[in-house]
Amino acid sequence: MLWYDSLHCSRAPVLQTLLVAVAVVAATPPSAFAAGILFPDVPAGHMYREAIEELATAGVIKGNDDGMFAPERSVNRAEMLALLYRAAGRQPDPTAGNCFPDVSGWYEPYVCDAAASRFVQGYPDGKFRPGSTVNRVEALKMIIGMFGIDVVTYGVEQRDIIKFVDVSTSAWYSGYLYTAFASGILPIAGQDGARFYPEWPLMRGEAAAYISNALHVDLRQERSSSRSSVSSAAGSVTSQAASVRSAASMATSSARPVSQAVLFPFTSSGKFSGRQTYSYTFTVDSDAVAKTIVKLTGDTGALTCRLYLLSDEGFSTEYYLGYEDRTSCLLLTALRPGKYQLQLQSTVADASFNVDMNFATGDGNDGFRQSVRLLPGIAKTVTLMPGNLADYYTFTVTKEMSMKLELSHVAPMKCMVSPLADVDLLGFTGPECNQNFLYPKGVYVVTVARGASKSAKQTYTVMLR
């Protein structure tokens, strides 16, 4: 049984069952949950445990065959649709099919019914890519469409409510993001800092939190016997905007994400406020290679660390995902002059940590500025030596064309294609490794990172077709 393969019931029983589950969760003492954890990888104190266990108790979601929930794994497009259909109690048209050339199998009715209902759309090359990960704003669009929540217009006047520096009022998803806040789908733990990172893949734990909150929107509507939308009247928007502002004020006053300015290089220690992020900002004056080691002081929990080169507008097209090793997170990065942000997050609330970011020696291919040029049709076979965390490649597209960035390997590896500032990507579509994509002209950087032990050799082949 897959984690999303659980609901075969109508919408009303789902809401009734969820209401009972909410009461059970609220009435159950923490010690009872500690004694009967539903999923071993969602322990007491996990930021999304309440949402995951609430939906599991209501029968909306289940774990994997191994008994785990895998909250840190990403959700693909087919999984998200199947889960939403079942959470909403909606049955896809069983005759729906033949909507995309790459859609066949158990998920075909979900995808084709969703496409016919305009909940989703395909990519510029005419494919749907069911196995591609869902990013945060794409997931919000699916949820809002599936639950019939009207989209609120988001403009300059709402900037005092949604203040993410990486969200533009002109972005296609801005209305969905604002609606998510106005309706109560957002915020969730871990997504309440200065940046929202709209293009980041949605993790399973985050998906549970999104959907739990969306079902609570329906519960509130059921209780009031009202099916009015978020934006049925200007007065309603104003009232809800005030509520959002008040709620945001309460949230930030009780657990405000910490940001600290430091001088590079630096050594520091800190403590997370609840499960909020902790960030360091600093300026690099000249080209340098830096090694960053972040460690939790305890023996439990896991860390994520991400490093961003910030533009004057606060956006980032150059960023690095850290290598996670139990209670530590590592980065080895070639830095160019500019302003950076190191963002940390722990799965354990109020955890203490130490961070050391200092000069280091790399292998000459440790960041965007050292990326190696890829030419179409020419394969590169490379071995990541022990201690080397990632390699970087670049290619330039002179005119729009369909291509595939192929990565073949034996040991687990991660691959990410990053469009730089000169690439004009429309909508939420973006290039992925081992997938055909209609690349707009511009410059791209490919990150190939190890997914296995940092002390092992890992050989891979990368080629642009």
Sequence and secondary structure as in RCSB ss.txt:
>XXXX:A:sequence
MLWYDSLHCSRAPVLQTLLVAVAVVAATPPSAFAAGILFPDVPAGHMYREAIEELATAGVIKGNDDGMFAPERSV
NRAEMLALLYRAAGRQPDPTAGNCFPDVSGWYEPYVCDAAASRFVQGYPDGKFRPGSTVNRVEALKMIIGMFGID
VVTYGVEQRDIIKFVDVSTSAWYSGYLYTAFASGILPIAGQDGARFYPEWPLMRGEAAAYISNALHVDLRQERSS
SRSSVSSAAGSVTSQAASVRSAASMATSSARPVSQAVLFPFTSSGKFSGRQTYSYTFTVDSDAVAKTIVKLTGDT
GALTCRLYLLSDEGFSTEYYLGYEDRTSCLLLTALRPGKYQLQLQSTVADASFNVDMNFATGDGNDGFRQSVRLL
PGIAKTVTLMPGNLADYYTFTVTKEMSMKLELSHVAPMKCMVSPLADVDLLGFTGPECNQNFLYPKGVYVVTVAR
GASKSAKQTYTVMLR
>XXXX:A:secstr
  TT    S HHHHHHHHHHHHHHHHHS HHHHHHT S TTS TT TTHHHHHHHHHTTS    TTS   TTSB 
BHHHHHHHHHHHTT    TT   SSTT  STTHHHHHHHHHTTS    TTS   TTSB BHHHHHHHHHHHTT  
     GGGTTT   TT  TTSTTHHHHHHHHHHTS   TT  SS   TTSB BHHHHHHHHHHHHHHHHHHHHHT
    TTSSHHHHHHHHHHHHHHHHHHHHHS  EEEE  SSEEEEEE STT  EEEEEEE S EEEEEEEEESSSS
  EEEEEEEE TTS  SEEEE EEETTEEEEEEEE SEEEEEEEEESSTT EEEEEEEE    S SSGGG EE  
TT  EEEEE TT  EEEEEEEESS EEEEEEEEESS EEEEEEE TT    TT    TTSEEEE SEEEEEEEEE
 S TTS EEEEEEE 
